[in-house]
């Protein structure tokens, strides 16, 4: 191959290798099912709290009760998974010693603590009938923290050096938001009376559409900077690819069932189960894609070389 100045390149370009083939990045220490389960439950709690407040404002008492109980239960279960992931309960309390706006983990810890307290108070008031005005106020507060809780986890995992997560920073919050809406709508469709579940069905369909669109752009590398086909590869192959394909089919089937469910409780429950399965597969798929991209040095070094060659 001619070089500048007319000389021939005598040695072929070396293929990429890392030092002894070892990973360049440390593998994330987050574990399954703890972390993916927390990602799912946090989104479910946040979207359900918002749905409950809107249902309460429009006089749908049973839908509001379902949303409050779902939000409180998911917040408690998600907190338990997060504490189990951290290893010792006091580590979560240590994260509340300071508030650091530039840290997604710090902001998320405070949002989770506030949201858990508000959803618990709103659910307790709804079940016991004690202090309805305070319970309603707590529900409004949970509706404000809910969207943050549902999406901050996408920002959290994107704010790492893991290539598949970091390059997906535009897509992950939208993906998690859509998944959260679909999850909350699915839960309400299964437990709320069909005559009050109309808003839940619309929420489920809207969330499923957003989830499918965001997952499609993520898997194809749309909007990623260097080597989008390479960086998005972990989302299409291996265990992550299988999970995300399953999520796509389950979510699409759940959305289609929701559109034709009407007031059929059986169809609503089956559609809700499909949407829930799709949301879980999405969270686990994203989690495993990040692990693969951290373990394979290609996903780190090839984009770095591209940036160096272009002077970026």
Backbone as numpy.savetxt, mean C-alpha at the origin, in Angstrom:
# Nx Ny Nz CAx CAy CAz Cx Cy Cz
35.72 -2.06 -32.55 34.87 -0.87 -32.55 35.76 0.38 -32.55
35.59 1.28 -33.49 36.45 2.47 -33.54 36.24 3.35 -32.32
37.30 3.91 -31.81 37.25 4.84 -30.69 37.54 6.24 -31.21
37.27 7.30 -30.44 37.64 8.66 -30.85 39.13 8.71 -31.15
39.48 9.22 -32.31 40.88 9.26 -32.72 41.21 8.17 -33.72
40.23 7.27 -34.01 40.44 6.26 -35.03 41.01 4.95 -34.54
41.31 4.81 -33.25 41.89 3.58 -32.75 40.82 2.51 -32.59
41.22 1.25 -32.75 40.32 0.13 -32.56 40.31 -0.27 -31.09
39.13 -0.61 -30.55 39.05 -1.13 -29.19 39.45 -2.61 -29.24
40.54 -2.95 -28.57 41.06 -4.31 -28.60 40.43 -5.20 -27.54
39.98 -4.63 -26.43 39.39 -5.40 -25.35 37.88 -5.15 -25.35
37.07 -6.18 -25.42 35.60 -5.98 -25.42 35.14 -5.37 -24.11
34.01 -4.66 -24.18 33.44 -4.05 -22.99 33.11 -5.14 -21.96
33.53 -4.93 -20.72 33.32 -5.92 -19.67 31.84 -6.00 -19.29
31.39 -7.22 -19.06 30.04 -7.39 -18.58 29.97 -7.02 -17.10
28.78 -6.62 -16.66 28.63 -6.20 -15.26 28.87 -7.35 -14.31
29.62 -7.09 -13.24 29.78 -8.01 -12.13 29.93 -7.18 -10.86
29.39 -7.71 -9.77 29.63 -7.07 -8.48 30.76 -7.82 -7.79
31.18 -7.33 -6.66 32.30 -7.92 -5.93 31.93 -9.31 -5.47
32.56 -10.34 -6.08 32.27 -11.74 -5.78 30.78 -12.07 -5.96
30.10 -11.30 -6.80 28.69 -11.57 -7.04 27.78 -11.30 -5.87
28.28 -10.55 -4.89 27.49 -10.30 -3.68 26.56 -9.11 -3.89
25.41 -9.07 -3.17 24.52 -7.91 -3.28 25.22 -6.63 -2.84
24.85 -5.53 -3.47 25.42 -4.24 -3.12 24.65 -3.61 -1.97
23.35 -3.82 -1.97 22.50 -3.29 -0.91 22.22 -4.39 0.11
22.03 -3.97 1.34 21.57 -4.92 2.36 20.10 -5.25 2.11
19.77 -6.51 2.25 18.38 -6.94 2.09 17.53 -6.31 3.18
16.38 -5.70 2.82 15.51 -5.13 3.86 15.18 -6.17 4.92
15.20 -5.75 6.16 14.98 -6.68 7.26 13.50 -6.87 7.58
12.64 -6.16 6.88 11.20 -6.36 7.08 10.83 -7.79 6.71
9.87 -8.33 7.41 9.49 -9.73 7.24 8.04 -9.83 6.76
7.77 -10.95 6.11 6.40 -11.30 5.73 5.94 -12.40 6.70
4.67 -12.37 7.14 3.59 -11.49 6.67 3.45 -10.18 7.44
4.38 -9.89 8.36 4.21 -8.72 9.22 4.09 -7.43 8.42
5.10 -7.13 7.59 5.10 -5.83 6.92 4.02 -5.73 5.84
3.88 -6.72 4.93 2.79 -6.60 3.96 1.42 -6.55 4.64
1.26 -7.32 5.73 -0.01 -7.28 6.45 -0.28 -5.91 7.04
0.76 -5.27 7.57 0.60 -3.92 8.11 0.24 -2.94 7.00
0.88 -3.08 5.84 0.56 -2.19 4.72 -0.91 -2.32 4.33
-1.43 -3.54 4.33 -2.83 -3.74 3.97 -3.77 -3.20 5.04
-3.51 -3.54 6.29 -4.41 -3.14 7.38 -4.40 -1.64 7.60
-3.24 -1.01 7.45 -3.20 0.45 7.58 -4.05 1.13 6.53
-3.95 0.66 5.29 -4.78 1.24 4.23 -6.25 0.99 4.46
-6.59 -0.23 4.88 -8.00 -0.56 5.17 -8.55 0.33 6.26
-7.80 0.53 7.34 -8.28 1.35 8.45 -8.47 2.80 8.02
-7.51 3.33 7.28 -7.61 4.73 6.86 -8.80 4.99 5.96
-9.00 4.14 4.96 -10.13 4.34 4.04 -11.46 4.07 4.73
-11.50 3.08 5.62 -12.76 2.78 6.31 -13.17 3.92 7.23
-12.20 4.57 7.88 -12.53 5.71 8.75 -13.12 6.86 7.96
-12.57 7.13 6.80 -13.11 8.19 5.95 -14.52 7.85 5.48
-14.71 6.59 5.07 -16.04 6.15 4.64 -17.05 6.26 5.78
-16.64 5.91 7.01 -17.55 5.96 8.15 -18.00 7.39 8.43
-17.09 8.34 8.35 -17.45 9.74 8.60 -18.42 10.25 7.54
-18.19 9.90 6.28 -19.09 10.33 5.22 -20.46 9.67 5.38
-20.48 8.40 5.77 -21.76 7.72 5.99 -22.52 8.35 7.15
-21.81 8.72 8.20 -22.46 9.36 9.34 -23.05 10.70 8.95
-22.33 11.45 8.09 -22.81 12.76 7.67 -24.04 12.66 6.78
-24.23 11.52 6.11 -25.38 11.36 5.22 -26.47 10.49 5.81
-26.36 10.18 7.11 -27.43 9.46 7.79 -27.47 7.96 7.57
-26.40 7.36 7.12 -26.35 5.90 6.93 -25.73 5.28 8.18
-26.55 5.02 9.17 -26.05 4.62 10.48 -25.35 3.26 10.45
-25.94 2.28 9.76 -25.32 0.96 9.74 -24.01 0.97 8.97
-23.96 1.69 7.89 -22.72 1.80 7.13 -21.65 2.51 7.94
-22.07 3.54 8.69 -21.13 4.26 9.55 -20.59 3.35 10.64
-21.47 2.55 11.26 -21.03 1.63 12.30 -20.06 0.60 11.73
-20.36 0.06 10.56 -19.47 -0.91 9.93 -18.10 -0.30 9.66
-18.11 0.93 9.14 -16.84 1.59 8.85 -16.03 1.86 10.11
-16.70 2.29 11.18 -15.98 2.57 12.43 -15.37 1.30 13.02
-16.14 0.22 13.03 -15.63 -1.03 13.59 -14.49 -1.59 12.73
-14.64 -1.49 11.41 -13.57 -1.95 10.52 -12.30 -1.15 10.73
-12.44 0.18 10.83 -11.27 1.04 10.99 -10.57 0.74 12.31
-11.32 0.60 13.39 -10.71 0.34 14.70 -10.04 -1.03 14.74
-10.71 -2.05 14.21 -10.15 -3.40 14.23 -8.88 -3.47 13.40
-8.91 -2.88 12.21 -7.73 -2.91 11.34 -6.59 -2.12 11.95
-6.88 -1.00 12.62 -5.82 -0.21 13.25 -5.14 -0.99 14.37
-5.94 -1.69 15.19 -5.36 -2.49 16.27 -4.52 -3.63 15.71
-5.07 -4.36 14.72 -4.34 -5.48 14.14 -3.08 -5.01 13.42
-3.17 -3.88 12.69 -2.00 -3.36 12.01 -0.92 -2.92 12.98
-1.33 -2.30 14.08 -0.36 -1.89 15.10 0.34 -3.10 15.71
-0.44 -4.17 15.92 0.15 -5.39 16.47 1.19 -5.98 15.53
0.89 -5.99 14.24 1.86 -6.50 13.26 3.11 -5.62 13.20
2.92 -4.30 13.27 4.07 -3.40 13.24 4.95 -3.61 14.47
4.34 -3.75 15.63 5.11 -3.98 16.86 5.84 -5.32 16.79
5.17 -6.33 16.24 5.83 -7.62 16.07 6.99 -7.52 15.09
6.84 -6.70 14.08 7.93 -6.48 13.12 9.12 -5.80 13.79
8.84 -4.84 14.67 9.92 -4.12 15.35 10.63 -5.01 16.37
9.98 -6.06 16.84 10.62 -6.99 17.76 10.29 -6.75 19.21
10.29 -5.49 19.65 9.97 -5.17 21.04 8.99 -3.99 21.06
7.95 -4.06 21.90 6.94 -2.99 21.92 7.52 -1.61 22.20
8.55 -1.55 23.05 9.07 -0.23 23.42 9.71 0.50 22.24
10.06 -0.23 21.19 10.64 0.44 20.02 9.63 1.36 19.36
8.36 0.96 19.35 7.34 1.84 18.80 7.18 3.08 19.66
7.23 2.92 20.98 7.13 4.07 21.87 8.33 5.00 21.70
9.50 4.44 21.44 10.69 5.27 21.23 10.52 6.16 20.00
9.79 5.68 18.98 9.60 6.49 17.78 8.71 7.69 18.04
7.97 7.68 19.16 7.10 8.81 19.50 7.80 9.82 20.40
9.08 9.62 20.67 9.80 10.57 21.52 10.05 11.88 20.80
10.18 11.84 19.48 10.40 13.05 18.69 9.46 13.02 17.49
9.26 14.19 16.89 8.50 14.29 15.65 9.40 14.91 14.60
9.69 14.14 13.56 10.61 14.59 12.52 9.87 14.64 11.19
9.47 15.83 10.74 8.66 15.93 9.52 9.34 15.38 8.28
10.68 15.36 8.25 11.38 14.86 7.07 11.48 13.34 7.03
11.02 12.67 8.08 11.11 11.21 8.14 9.73 10.58 7.98
9.48 9.84 6.89 8.19 9.16 6.75 7.89 8.21 7.90
8.91 7.57 8.46 8.69 6.66 9.58 8.21 7.41 10.82
8.82 8.57 11.09 8.41 9.37 12.25 6.99 9.89 12.07
6.72 10.47 10.90 5.37 10.98 10.64 4.34 9.86 10.70
4.69 8.72 10.11 3.77 7.60 10.11 3.48 7.06 11.49
4.49 7.05 12.35 4.28 6.56 13.72 3.28 7.44 14.46
3.43 8.75 14.30 2.51 9.67 14.96 1.11 9.58 14.36
1.03 9.45 13.05 -0.29 9.31 12.40 -0.97 8.03 12.86
-0.21 6.93 12.93 -0.79 5.66 13.37 -1.28 5.76 14.81
-0.49 6.38 15.69 -0.89 6.50 17.09 -2.16 7.35 17.21
-2.20 8.48 16.50 -3.39 9.35 16.57 -4.60 8.66 15.95
-4.39 8.03 14.81 -5.50 7.39 14.11 -6.06 6.23 14.93
-5.18 5.45 15.55 -5.66 4.33 16.36 -6.50 4.80 17.53
-6.08 5.86 18.21 -6.86 6.39 19.31 -8.20 6.93 18.87
-8.22 7.65 17.75 -9.47 8.24 17.26 -10.45 7.18 16.78
-9.96 6.17 16.05 -10.87 5.12 15.58 -11.41 4.30 16.75
-10.55 4.07 17.76 -11.02 3.34 18.94 -12.11 4.08 19.68
-11.93 5.40 19.84 -12.93 6.20 20.53 -14.23 6.25 19.73
-14.12 6.42 18.41 -15.33 6.49 17.57 -16.09 5.17 17.60
-15.37 4.04 17.52 -16.03 2.74 17.54 -16.66 2.46 18.90
-15.96 2.81 19.98 -16.51 2.57 21.32 -17.78 3.37 21.54
-17.80 4.61 21.09 -18.99 5.43 21.23 -20.15 4.87 20.41
-19.84 4.39 19.19 -20.90 3.85 18.34 -21.51 2.59 18.92
-20.69 1.74 19.55 -21.18 0.48 20.09 -21.93 0.68 21.41
-21.40 1.53 22.29 -22.00 1.70 23.63 -23.05 2.80 23.68
-23.01 3.71 22.72 -23.94 4.84 22.76 -23.54 5.93 23.74
-22.33 5.84 24.30 -21.85 6.83 25.26 -21.23 8.02 24.51
-21.59 9.22 24.91 -21.02 10.46 24.38 -21.01 10.49 22.86
-22.19 10.45 22.22 -22.23 10.47 20.75 -21.54 11.68 20.12
-21.67 12.90 20.69 -20.96 14.02 20.06 -19.44 13.82 20.04
-18.89 13.29 21.14 -17.45 13.05 21.17 -17.07 11.93 20.19
-17.91 10.91 20.12 -17.64 9.84 19.18 -17.67 10.33 17.75
-18.62 11.22 17.46 -18.71 11.77 16.11 -17.49 12.65 15.82
-17.06 13.42 16.80 -15.87 14.26 16.61 -14.62 13.41 16.39
-14.53 12.29 17.15 -13.40 11.38 16.94 -13.44 10.76 15.55
-14.65 10.47 15.06 -14.77 9.93 13.72 -14.32 10.91 12.66
-14.65 12.18 12.86 -14.19 13.21 11.91 -12.66 13.31 11.94
-12.09 13.27 13.15 -10.64 13.31 13.24 -9.99 12.12 12.55
-10.59 10.92 12.72 -10.05 9.73 12.06 -10.17 9.83 10.54
-11.23 10.51 10.07 -11.38 10.70 8.63 -10.29 11.60 8.07
-9.75 12.49 8.89 -8.66 13.37 8.44 -7.32 12.65 8.43
-7.10 11.80 9.44 -5.83 11.05 9.48 -5.88 9.84 8.55
-7.07 9.38 8.19 -7.21 8.17 7.38 -6.50 8.22 6.05
-6.71 9.26 5.21 -6.01 9.30 3.92 -4.49 9.32 4.06
-3.99 9.96 5.11 -2.54 9.98 5.32 -2.04 8.58 5.65
-2.76 7.88 6.53 -2.36 6.53 6.90 -2.44 5.58 5.71
-3.41 5.79 4.85 -3.60 4.89 3.70 -2.51 5.04 2.66
-1.85 6.19 2.59 -0.88 6.44 1.53 0.55 6.62 2.00
0.76 6.93 3.29 2.13 7.24 3.72 3.05 6.03 3.59
2.50 4.81 3.67 3.35 3.63 3.55 3.98 3.53 2.18
3.29 4.03 1.15 3.91 4.09 -0.17 5.10 5.02 -0.19
4.97 6.16 0.50 6.09 7.10 0.61 7.21 6.47 1.45
6.82 5.74 2.50 7.80 5.14 3.41 8.73 4.18 2.67
8.18 3.23 1.91 9.04 2.26 1.26 9.75 2.85 0.05
9.19 3.91 -0.56 9.88 4.56 -1.66 11.07 5.39 -1.17
11.05 5.78 0.10 12.14 6.58 0.66 13.26 5.67 1.16
13.66 4.72 0.32 14.74 3.79 0.62 15.63 3.69 -0.61
16.74 2.95 -0.47 17.64 2.73 -1.60 17.23 1.53 -2.44
16.19 0.81 -2.04 15.75 -0.36 -2.79 15.26 0.10 -4.17
15.90 -0.34 -5.26 15.61 0.25 -6.59 14.14 0.16 -7.01
13.52 -1.01 -6.87 12.14 -1.16 -7.34 11.18 -0.27 -6.56
11.45 -0.06 -5.29 10.60 0.82 -4.49 10.94 2.28 -4.74
12.22 2.60 -4.76 12.62 4.00 -4.90 12.16 4.58 -6.24
12.34 3.82 -7.31 11.94 4.33 -8.63 10.43 4.33 -8.81
9.72 3.63 -7.95 8.26 3.64 -8.02 7.61 4.67 -7.13
8.35 5.71 -6.76 7.82 6.69 -5.80 6.60 7.43 -6.33
6.45 7.53 -7.66 5.27 8.20 -8.20 4.05 7.28 -8.16
4.28 5.99 -8.22 3.18 5.04 -8.38 2.67 4.45 -7.07
3.57 4.21 -6.12 3.20 3.46 -4.92 2.13 4.14 -4.08
2.20 5.46 -3.81 1.11 6.07 -3.04 -0.25 5.93 -3.71
-0.29 6.08 -5.05 -1.56 5.92 -5.77 -2.02 4.47 -5.74
-1.07 3.55 -5.88 -1.42 2.13 -5.81 -2.00 1.77 -4.45
-1.35 2.25 -3.39 -1.83 1.93 -2.05 -3.15 2.64 -1.75
-3.34 3.84 -2.28 -4.61 4.54 -2.08 -5.75 3.78 -2.74
-5.55 3.34 -3.99 -6.58 2.57 -4.67 -6.88 1.27 -3.96
-5.83 0.58 -3.52 -6.00 -0.68 -2.80 -6.76 -0.47 -1.49
-6.46 0.63 -0.80 -7.16 0.93 0.46 -8.64 1.19 0.21
-8.96 1.96 -0.81 -10.36 2.24 -1.11 -11.11 0.96 -1.46
-10.49 0.12 -2.28 -11.13 -1.14 -2.65 -11.32 -2.03 -1.43
-10.34 -2.06 -0.53 -10.43 -2.90 0.66 -11.56 -2.45 1.58
-11.64 -1.14 1.82 -12.69 -0.62 2.70 -14.06 -0.82 2.08
-14.17 -0.58 0.80 -15.45 -0.82 0.13 -15.86 -2.28 0.19
-14.87 -3.18 0.04 -15.16 -4.62 0.09 -15.68 -5.02 1.46
-15.05 -4.52 2.52 -15.49 -4.86 3.88 -16.90 -4.36 4.14
-17.20 -3.14 3.71 -18.53 -2.59 3.94 -19.59 -3.33 3.14
-19.25 -3.75 1.90 -20.21 -4.51 1.09 -20.58 -5.83 1.76
-19.61 -6.42 2.46 -19.85 -7.72 3.07 -20.68 -7.62 4.35
-20.55 -6.52 5.08 -21.17 -6.45 6.41 -22.30 -5.44 6.53
-22.33 -4.43 5.69 -23.40 -3.42 5.80 -24.64 -3.88 5.05
-25.82 -3.42 5.44 -27.04 -3.78 4.71 -26.94 -3.31 3.25
-27.41 -4.11 2.29 -27.30 -3.74 0.88 -27.91 -2.39 0.56
-29.02 -2.04 1.27 -29.68 -0.76 0.96 -28.84 0.45 1.38
-27.85 0.27 2.26 -26.98 1.37 2.66 -25.58 1.27 2.05
-25.31 0.19 1.33 -23.95 -0.08 0.86 -23.63 0.53 -0.50
-24.54 1.35 -1.03 -24.28 1.96 -2.34 -22.97 2.74 -2.38
-22.71 3.65 -1.41 -21.43 4.38 -1.42 -20.22 3.45 -1.29
-20.36 2.35 -0.54 -19.26 1.40 -0.41 -18.97 0.72 -1.75
-20.02 0.38 -2.49 -19.82 -0.24 -3.80 -19.12 0.73 -4.75
-19.51 1.99 -4.72 -18.86 2.97 -5.60 -17.40 3.18 -5.18
-17.16 3.18 -3.87 -15.78 3.31 -3.39 -14.94 2.12 -3.84
-15.52 0.93 -3.78 -14.78 -0.27 -4.17 -14.41 -0.23 -5.65
-15.35 0.16 -6.49 -15.08 0.22 -7.93 -14.05 1.31 -8.24
-14.18 2.47 -7.61 -13.21 3.54 -7.82 -11.82 3.10 -7.39
-11.72 2.48 -6.21 -10.43 2.03 -5.72 -9.83 0.96 -6.61
-10.67 0.02 -7.08 -10.16 -1.04 -7.96 -9.61 -0.46 -9.26
-10.31 0.52 -9.82 -9.82 1.15 -11.05 -8.48 1.85 -10.84
-8.37 2.59 -9.73 -7.12 3.27 -9.43 -5.99 2.28 -9.18
-6.30 1.19 -8.46 -5.29 0.17 -8.18 -4.80 -0.48 -9.46
-5.70 -0.83 -10.36 -5.30 -1.47 -11.61 -4.47 -0.53 -12.48
-4.87 0.74 -12.54 -4.12 1.70 -13.36 -2.72 1.92 -12.80
-2.61 2.11 -11.48 -1.30 2.35 -10.88 -0.41 1.12 -10.98
-0.97 -0.06 -10.81 -0.18 -1.29 -10.93 0.33 -1.47 -12.35
-0.49 -1.12 -13.34 -0.06 -1.24 -14.73 1.11 -0.33 -15.05
1.06 0.91 -14.60 2.17 1.83 -14.86 3.43 1.39 -14.11
3.25 0.83 -12.91 4.40 0.37 -12.13 5.07 -0.82 -12.81
4.29 -1.77 -13.28 4.85 -2.97 -13.89 5.52 -2.66 -15.23
5.10 -1.62 -15.92 5.70 -1.26 -17.20 6.77 -0.19 -17.07
7.01 0.28 -15.86 8.07 1.27 -15.65 7.74 2.65 -16.14
6.47 2.96 -16.34 6.08 4.28 -16.82 6.52 5.36 -15.84
7.24 6.36 -16.34 7.67 7.47 -15.49 8.96 7.23 -14.75
9.53 6.03 -14.83 10.81 5.78 -14.19 11.93 6.39 -15.03
13.01 6.76 -14.39 14.01 7.58 -15.06 14.95 6.77 -15.94
15.81 5.93 -15.37 16.76 5.17 -16.16 16.36 3.70 -16.20
16.50 3.11 -17.40 16.25 1.68 -17.59 14.92 1.25 -16.97
13.81 1.85 -17.40 12.53 1.50 -16.78 12.17 0.03 -16.94
12.53 -0.57 -18.09 12.22 -1.99 -18.28 12.97 -2.86 -17.29
14.21 -2.47 -16.99 15.01 -3.24 -16.04 14.50 -3.06 -14.62
14.30 -1.81 -14.20 13.92 -1.54 -12.82 12.54 -2.09 -12.50
11.65 -2.10 -13.49 10.30 -2.63 -13.25 10.24 -4.14 -13.41
11.32 -4.76 -13.83 11.33 -6.20 -14.06 10.91 -7.02 -12.84
11.35 -6.68 -11.61 10.93 -7.49 -10.45 9.42 -7.52 -10.24
8.70 -6.51 -10.76 7.25 -6.51 -10.61 6.57 -7.46 -11.61
7.32 -7.92 -12.62 6.72 -8.76 -13.64 7.17 -10.21 -13.56
8.20 -10.51 -12.80 8.78 -11.85 -12.80 8.78 -12.44 -11.39
9.03 -13.75 -11.33 9.18 -14.43 -10.05 7.91 -14.40 -9.21
8.11 -14.49 -7.89 6.98 -14.53 -6.97 6.18 -13.24 -7.02
6.88 -12.10 -7.10 6.17 -10.82 -7.15 5.30 -10.73 -8.39
5.83 -11.17 -9.54 5.04 -11.13 -10.76 3.80 -12.00 -10.67
3.94 -13.19 -10.08 2.79 -14.07 -9.90 1.74 -13.44 -9.00
2.18 -12.84 -7.90 1.24 -12.21 -6.97 0.53 -11.02 -7.62
1.26 -10.21 -8.37 0.65 -9.03 -8.97 -0.30 -9.41 -10.11
0.01 -10.48 -10.83 -0.95 -10.95 -11.84 -2.21 -11.48 -11.17
-2.04 -12.21 -10.07 -3.22 -12.67 -9.32 -4.02 -11.48 -8.80
-3.32 -10.46 -8.32 -4.01 -9.26 -7.82 -4.81 -8.60 -8.93
-4.24 -8.55 -10.12 -4.94 -7.92 -11.24 -6.24 -8.66 -11.56
-6.19 -9.99 -11.64 -7.38 -10.76 -11.96 -8.41 -10.70 -10.85
-7.97 -10.80 -9.61 -8.91 -10.75 -8.49 -9.57 -9.38 -8.38
-8.79 -8.33 -8.55 -9.34 -6.97 -8.45 -10.34 -6.71 -9.57
-9.97 -7.12 -10.79 -10.88 -6.92 -11.92 -12.17 -7.72 -11.74
-12.04 -8.97 -11.26 -13.24 -9.78 -11.04 -14.09 -9.19 -9.92
-13.46 -8.71 -8.85 -14.21 -8.10 -7.77 -14.94 -6.84 -8.20
-14.27 -6.02 -9.02 -14.92 -4.80 -9.50 -16.09 -5.12 -10.41
-15.91 -6.11 -11.29 -17.01 -6.50 -12.18 -18.19 -7.05 -11.38
-17.90 -7.88 -10.37 -18.97 -8.40 -9.54 -19.69 -7.30 -8.77
-18.94 -6.31 -8.33 -19.55 -5.20 -7.59 -20.51 -4.41 -8.47
-20.15 -4.25 -9.73 -21.00 -3.48 -10.64 -22.34 -4.15 -10.89
-22.37 -5.48 -10.82 -23.62 -6.19 -11.11 -24.29 -6.72 -9.84
-23.66 -6.46 -8.68 -24.18 -7.04 -7.44 -25.55 -6.51 -7.07
-25.75 -5.20 -7.26 -27.01 -4.62 -6.83 -27.22 -4.84 -5.34
-28.37 -5.41 -4.96 -28.65 -5.70 -3.55 -28.51 -7.18 -3.22
-27.80 -7.91 -4.06 -27.54 -9.32 -3.80 -26.42 -9.45 -2.78
-26.73 -9.95 -1.60 -25.73 -10.09 -0.55 -24.66 -11.12 -0.94
-25.06 -12.21 -1.59 -24.10 -13.25 -1.97 -23.08 -12.71 -2.95
-23.54 -12.01 -3.99 -22.62 -11.44 -4.97 -21.73 -10.39 -4.33
-22.29 -9.60 -3.41 -21.50 -8.57 -2.75 -20.39 -9.19 -1.90
-20.71 -10.27 -1.19 -19.70 -10.92 -0.35 -18.61 -11.53 -1.21
-18.99 -12.22 -2.29 -17.99 -12.83 -3.17 -17.11 -11.77 -3.83
-17.72 -10.67 -4.25 -16.94 -9.59 -4.85 -16.01 -8.97 -3.83
-16.50 -8.80 -2.59 -15.65 -8.25 -1.54 -14.47 -9.15 -1.24
-14.69 -10.46 -1.24 -13.58 -11.39 -1.01 -12.55 -11.30 -2.13
-13.01 -11.17 -3.37 -12.08 -11.04 -4.49 -11.27 -9.75 -4.38
-11.92 -8.65 -4.04 -11.21 -7.38 -3.89 -10.20 -7.44 -2.73
-10.59 -8.10 -1.64 -9.67 -8.25 -0.51 -8.46 -9.09 -0.89
-8.71 -10.20 -1.61 -7.60 -11.02 -2.07 -6.69 -10.25 -3.01
-7.27 -9.43 -3.88 -6.45 -8.61 -4.77 -5.60 -7.60 -4.04
-6.18 -6.97 -3.01 -5.42 -5.99 -2.23 -4.26 -6.65 -1.48
-4.51 -7.83 -0.92 -3.44 -8.55 -0.22 -2.34 -8.97 -1.18
-2.72 -9.49 -2.33 -1.71 -9.90 -3.32 -0.89 -8.70 -3.79
-1.54 -7.54 -3.92 -0.81 -6.34 -4.31 0.26 -5.98 -3.29
-0.10 -5.96 -2.01 0.88 -5.59 -0.98 2.02 -6.60 -0.90
1.70 -7.89 -0.95 2.74 -8.90 -0.90 3.60 -8.87 -2.16
2.99 -8.61 -3.32 3.76 -8.52 -4.55 4.76 -7.38 -4.54
4.32 -6.21 -4.10 5.23 -5.07 -4.01 6.35 -5.35 -3.03
6.02 -5.98 -1.92 7.04 -6.32 -0.91 8.11 -7.23 -1.50
7.71 -8.31 -2.16 8.68 -9.25 -2.70 9.46 -8.66 -3.88
8.85 -7.78 -4.66 9.59 -7.13 -5.74 10.74 -6.30 -5.18
10.51 -5.62 -4.07 11.58 -4.84 -3.44 12.71 -5.72 -2.95
12.40 -6.87 -2.36 13.44 -7.77 -1.88 14.31 -8.26 -3.04
13.69 -8.63 -4.16 14.44 -9.12 -5.31 15.36 -8.04 -5.86
14.85 -6.81 -5.98 15.67 -5.75 -6.56 16.81 -5.35 -5.65
16.68 -5.56 -4.34 17.79 -5.26 -3.43 18.86 -6.34 -3.49
18.48 -7.58 -3.76 19.43 -8.69 -3.75 20.22 -8.81 -5.04
19.66 -8.34 -6.15 20.36 -8.45 -7.45 21.10 -7.14 -7.73
22.44 -7.17 -7.80 23.21 -5.93 -8.00 22.89 -5.21 -9.30
22.37 -5.92 -10.32 22.08 -5.26 -11.59 21.18 -4.06 -11.42
20.17 -4.20 -10.57 19.17 -3.14 -10.45 19.73 -1.89 -9.79
20.88 -2.02 -9.14 21.52 -0.85 -8.53 22.59 -0.26 -9.43
23.43 -1.10 -10.02 24.62 -0.61 -10.71 24.32 -0.14 -12.13
23.48 -0.85 -12.87 23.22 -0.45 -14.26 22.66 0.97 -14.35
21.64 1.35 -13.54 21.19 2.74 -13.58 22.26 3.73 -13.12
23.11 3.33 -12.16 24.18 4.21 -11.74 25.15 4.49 -12.87
25.48 3.44 -13.64 26.39 3.64 -14.78 25.75 4.53 -15.84
24.44 4.37 -16.01 23.74 5.22 -17.00 23.80 6.68 -16.58
23.61 6.94 -15.28 23.69 8.32 -14.81 25.09 8.89 -14.95
26.10 8.05 -14.69 27.48 8.54 -14.80 27.83 8.84 -16.26
27.36 7.99 -17.17 27.70 8.18 -18.59 27.04 9.42 -19.18
25.89 9.81 -18.61 25.21 11.01 -19.10 25.55 12.25 -18.29
26.37 12.07 -17.25 26.75 13.21 -16.43 25.67 13.66 -15.49
24.65 12.81 -15.24 23.55 13.19 -14.35 24.01 13.13 -12.91
